Amino acid sequence: MKKEKSTIDEIEDVLQEIGEKIEELVKKGEEAGKEAKVEIDKKLSELRENKTTLEEELKKGKDLLEKEFKSQKEKIDPRLEESKNHLAEGLKQIGLALKALFMK
């Protein structure tokens, strides 16, 4: 789960960098001539579309991961609770055995 979370963080960092680069291009576009500005505007549009697509894919992946995690957790929780009860009972029995051993 940690690795996937760090992957999500990395994707979010990449998206942040893309946003920053878009802003840089906007500033450069304002300084560029009209002909160059048209090309820069086209590239900016493409970058914005790609960023939006990446954000949507990230959200879908994150939702899917959360859904799978919840599903697995629901399957495992009863077994974990049962294991916890067995462990507590085992420790209780060990305590009783030690008490019986030292009481002799």
Steps between C-alpha positions, in 0.01 A plus 500: 500500500788735582659454159175578323450804716848628417424435133189715533711767669750482213222542245363796693850652504527451122162667452617790718814534285288494184286779644810706581640447149169606350520823699857554377385451142217748555751761613729426206200507265414851612848613403514313169394635163157432356610209281688330781215575738255299287730195519553545873125533558449176309759322715344646815161363400650157443678508835184606680305216335770248593510628858122468528514147359777403742307646793190302400701179465665562837159548662365182340805303613478643849128416523564147375781453750284624788214273393732197482654588838156523663395172342810320623468658842141377530616148414793504740348680802297201628806275476714757677247526780488120530882487508503768767261295712709183452815688597336638814374153593845352435665758723241433768574125481876563520440718808293224661767241416774714652289562807433126539871424447623741764224421749628141541 
